[in-house]
Amino acid sequence: MKIHRLDIEYFALDMLESDNCENLTHKKVLPYLSVVQVLEGGYDITVGDQPQQHIQNGGFFITSSGMQQEITHHMNPDSGRMRARWLFLDAVFNKTLRFDSCYDFPVVLPEEYREILHAAFEKLFSSDSLFQKYSCCYTVMDILTKAGKRTMNPVNEPMLRVFEFIRQNYRRPIKISDLANEVNMSESNFYPVFKKYFGLPPLSYINKFRISAAEEMLKNTNHTIKEIAASVGIDDPVYLNKLFHKNYRISPKEYRNKYKS
């Protein structure tokens, strides 16, 4: 496929500064490509079925949208703090194909690219100009394409369509039959294919996706737990609490208080 257009549909920036996050573990599935830089302290990071890697001061890790990730926070033993910053990015080629579905990115960015990506992040986080921020996002994507490997594997196309369906519809009830119909498969055939590709049964994956969306709302809104549960497709806030604790090892309220502090 000839690429003639690349559009940024969404980007967001966020930061973490904490003196109370040692061994805090998150298990999540994000709807966007994430590029995370450790400024102080470190992470243990596992993406999909790849081996766990450790990243510390100045390093970056990359996770494509829809991938399971498990991250454990570690504070700097000297300062007793952890600091990190990240970019969420959603971009499409030719108005149809997700940017991060076209590349296999290394989980940990090779050291040869760190200096130039650090410079892009510095400008991205310091600039007040929206034009410069978009320019920096394109620079980040250019760096990622150099560090990654181009892939256009047609075998993945049905599951990419399923992921896009989940991303667009997770706020409402989704049945396995809805997903199977999206790719013209029977439920019995669809289930093992989905589990092999995503590493989880369909409903478990959807719930993990919903919990990740809830995490972002806990950090960036003042909505109640009940309101957040409803907005991510979970009718019962008690069930949201149960799922959140399973994936983050603390309650939504405790997480919000820890993040805000």
C-alpha positions as CSV (number, residue, x, y, z in Angstrom):
1,M,0.0,0.0,0.0
2,K,1.3,3.4,-0.9
3,I,1.1,5.9,2.0
4,H,0.1,9.4,0.9
5,R,-1.4,10.8,4.0
6,L,-0.9,10.7,7.8
7,D,-3.4,12.5,10.1
8,I,-3.3,12.9,13.8
9,E,-6.8,12.4,15.1
10,Y,-6.0,12.8,18.8
11,F,-3.1,13.3,21.2
12,A,-2.8,13.9,25.0
13,L,0.0,14.6,27.4
14,D,0.2,13.7,31.0
15,M,2.8,13.4,33.8
16,L,3.4,11.6,37.1
17,E,5.2,12.8,40.1
18,S,4.9,10.6,43.2
19,D,6.7,9.8,46.4
20,N,4.2,6.9,47.2
21,C,4.1,4.5,44.2
22,E,6.8,1.9,44.9
23,N,5.7,-1.5,43.4
24,L,2.4,0.0,42.3
25,T,1.3,-2.2,39.4
26,H,-1.1,-1.5,36.6
27,K,-2.6,-4.0,34.1
28,K,-4.2,-2.2,31.2
29,V,-5.2,-2.0,27.6
30,L,-5.2,1.5,26.1
31,P,-7.1,2.7,23.1
32,Y,-4.1,4.8,21.9
33,L,-0.4,4.4,21.1
34,S,1.5,5.4,24.3
35,V,5.1,6.7,24.5
36,V,6.3,6.9,28.1
37,Q,9.6,8.5,29.3
38,V,11.0,7.8,32.8
39,L,12.5,11.0,34.3
40,E,13.3,9.6,37.7
41,G,12.9,6.1,39.1
42,G,12.0,3.2,36.9
43,Y,9.4,0.8,35.5
44,D,9.2,-2.9,35.0
45,I,7.2,-3.3,31.8
46,T,5.6,-6.3,30.1
47,V,3.7,-5.9,26.8
48,G,1.7,-8.8,25.5
49,D,3.6,-12.1,25.7
50,Q,7.0,-10.5,25.5
51,P,9.5,-10.8,28.4
52,Q,9.5,-8.2,31.2
53,Q,12.0,-5.4,30.7
54,H,13.3,-2.7,33.1
55,I,13.5,0.9,32.2
56,Q,14.9,3.8,34.2
57,N,16.1,7.4,34.1
58,G,15.8,8.9,30.6
59,G,14.5,5.7,29.0
60,F,11.3,5.4,26.9
61,F,8.9,2.5,26.4
62,I,6.3,2.2,23.6
63,T,3.0,0.3,23.6
64,S,0.7,0.1,20.6
65,S,-3.0,0.6,21.1
66,G,-5.0,-2.5,22.2
67,M,-1.9,-4.3,23.6
68,Q,-2.0,-5.7,27.1
69,Q,0.6,-4.1,29.3
70,E,1.6,-4.6,32.9
71,I,3.7,-1.9,34.5
72,T,5.2,-1.7,38.0
73,H,6.5,1.6,39.4
74,H,9.8,2.0,41.2
75,M,10.9,5.1,43.0
76,N,14.4,6.5,42.9
77,P,16.1,5.1,46.0
78,D,18.1,8.3,46.5
79,S,15.3,10.9,46.1
80,G,12.4,8.7,47.1
81,R,10.4,9.9,44.1
82,M,9.3,8.8,40.8
83,R,8.7,11.1,37.8
84,A,7.5,10.1,34.3
85,R,5.7,11.8,31.4
86,W,3.8,10.3,28.4
87,L,2.2,11.0,25.1
88,F,-1.0,9.2,24.0
89,L,-1.3,9.4,20.2
90,D,-3.9,8.3,17.6
91,A,-3.0,8.7,14.0
92,V,-4.2,7.1,10.7
93,F,-2.6,6.5,7.3
94,N,-4.8,7.3,4.3
95,K,-7.8,8.0,6.6
96,T,-8.3,4.3,7.2
97,L,-5.3,2.5,8.7
98,R,-4.0,3.0,12.3
99,F,-0.4,4.2,12.4
100,D,0.6,1.8,15.1
101,S,-1.0,-1.2,13.3
102,C,1.5,-0.7,10.5
103,Y,4.7,-1.1,12.7
104,D,6.2,-3.4,15.2
105,F,7.8,-1.1,17.8
106,P,10.4,-2.2,20.3
107,V,9.0,-2.1,23.8
108,V,12.0,-0.2,25.0
109,L,13.3,2.5,22.7
110,P,16.9,1.8,21.6
111,E,19.4,4.1,23.2
112,E,20.5,5.6,19.9
113,Y,17.1,7.3,19.5
114,R,16.7,8.5,23.1
115,E,18.4,11.9,22.7
116,I,16.4,13.0,19.7
117,L,13.1,11.8,21.3
118,H,13.9,13.5,24.5
119,A,14.4,16.8,22.6
120,A,11.0,16.3,21.0
121,F,9.4,15.6,24.3
122,E,11.0,18.6,25.9
123,K,9.5,20.8,23.2
124,L,6.2,19.0,23.2
125,F,5.7,19.5,27.0
126,S,7.0,23.1,27.1
127,S,5.5,24.7,24.1
128,D,2.3,26.7,24.3
129,S,1.8,26.6,20.6
130,L,-0.7,24.0,19.3
131,F,1.1,24.1,15.9
132,Q,4.4,23.2,17.5
133,K,2.8,20.4,19.6
134,Y,1.4,18.8,16.4
135,S,4.8,19.3,14.7
136,C,6.4,17.5,17.7
137,C,3.9,14.6,17.4
138,Y,4.9,14.1,13.8
139,T,8.5,14.1,14.9
140,V,7.8,11.5,17.5
141,M,6.1,9.3,14.9
142,D,9.1,9.7,12.5
143,I,11.4,8.6,15.3
144,L,9.2,5.6,16.0
145,T,9.1,4.5,12.4
146,K,12.9,4.5,12.3
147,A,13.1,2.5,15.5
148,G,10.3,0.1,14.5
149,K,9.8,-2.3,11.7
150,R,7.1,-1.9,9.0
151,T,4.5,-4.6,8.9
152,M,1.4,-5.0,6.7
153,N,0.3,-8.5,7.8
154,P,-3.1,-9.2,6.3
155,V,-3.6,-12.1,8.8
156,N,-4.1,-9.4,11.5
157,E,-6.7,-7.4,9.6
158,P,-9.8,-9.1,11.1
159,M,-8.6,-8.7,14.7
160,L,-7.7,-5.1,14.0
161,R,-11.3,-4.6,12.8
162,V,-12.5,-6.2,16.1
163,F,-10.3,-3.9,18.1
164,E,-11.6,-0.9,16.3
165,F,-15.2,-2.1,17.0
166,I,-14.4,-2.4,20.7
167,R,-12.8,1.0,20.8
168,Q,-15.8,2.6,19.2
169,N,-18.4,0.7,21.2
170,Y,-17.0,-0.2,24.6
171,R,-19.4,2.3,26.3
172,R,-22.4,0.1,25.5
173,P,-23.0,-3.7,26.1
174,I,-20.9,-5.9,23.7
175,K,-21.6,-9.6,23.2
176,I,-19.2,-12.1,21.7
177,S,-21.7,-12.5,18.9
178,D,-21.3,-8.8,18.0
179,L,-17.5,-9.2,17.6
180,A,-17.8,-12.5,15.7
181,N,-20.3,-10.9,13.3
182,E,-17.9,-8.0,12.7
183,V,-15.6,-10.5,11.0
184,N,-18.2,-12.9,9.7
185,M,-17.2,-15.8,12.0
186,S,-19.1,-18.1,14.2
187,E,-18.7,-17.6,17.9
188,S,-17.1,-21.0,18.3
189,N,-14.5,-20.2,15.7
190,F,-14.0,-16.6,16.8
191,Y,-13.3,-17.3,20.5
192,P,-10.0,-19.1,20.1
193,V,-8.8,-16.8,17.3
194,F,-9.5,-13.7,19.5
195,K,-7.8,-15.3,22.6
196,K,-4.7,-16.3,20.6
197,Y,-4.3,-12.7,19.1
198,F,-5.1,-10.7,22.2
199,G,-4.0,-13.1,24.9
200,L,-7.4,-12.9,26.8
201,P,-10.9,-14.1,26.3
202,P,-13.1,-11.5,24.6
203,L,-15.1,-10.3,27.7
204,S,-12.0,-10.2,29.9
205,Y,-10.2,-8.1,27.3
206,I,-13.2,-5.7,26.9
207,N,-13.3,-5.3,30.7
208,K,-9.6,-4.5,30.8
209,F,-10.1,-1.9,28.1
210,R,-13.0,-0.4,30.1
211,I,-11.0,-0.3,33.3
212,S,-8.1,1.5,31.5
213,A,-10.6,4.1,30.2
214,A,-11.9,4.5,33.8
215,E,-8.3,5.1,35.1
216,E,-8.0,8.1,32.7
217,M,-11.3,9.5,33.9
218,L,-10.2,9.1,37.6
219,K,-7.1,11.1,36.8
220,N,-8.6,13.8,34.6
221,T,-12.2,14.4,35.8
222,N,-14.1,14.9,39.0
223,H,-16.9,12.5,38.0
224,T,-18.2,10.1,40.7
225,I,-17.3,6.4,40.6
226,K,-20.9,5.7,39.5
227,E,-20.7,8.2,36.7
228,I,-17.4,6.8,35.5
229,A,-18.7,3.2,35.6
230,A,-21.7,4.2,33.5
231,S,-19.5,6.1,31.0
232,V,-17.2,3.1,30.3
233,G,-20.0,0.6,29.9
234,I,-20.2,-0.9,33.4
235,D,-23.7,-0.6,34.9
236,D,-22.7,-1.5,38.5
237,P,-20.1,0.7,40.3
238,V,-19.5,-2.2,42.7
239,Y,-18.4,-4.3,39.8
240,L,-16.1,-1.5,38.6
241,N,-14.5,-1.4,42.0
242,K,-14.0,-5.2,41.9
243,L,-12.4,-5.1,38.4
244,F,-10.3,-2.0,39.2
245,H,-8.9,-3.6,42.3
246,K,-8.1,-6.7,40.4
247,N,-6.1,-4.8,37.8
248,Y,-4.6,-2.0,39.9
249,R,-4.5,-3.6,43.4
250,I,-6.2,-0.6,44.9
251,S,-9.7,0.8,44.7
252,P,-10.7,3.6,42.3
253,K,-11.1,6.0,45.2
254,E,-7.6,5.2,46.5
255,Y,-6.1,5.4,43.1
256,R,-7.6,8.9,42.5
257,N,-6.4,10.1,45.9
258,K,-2.9,8.7,45.3
259,Y,-2.7,10.3,41.8
260,K,-4.1,13.6,42.9
261,S,-1.6,13.8,45.8
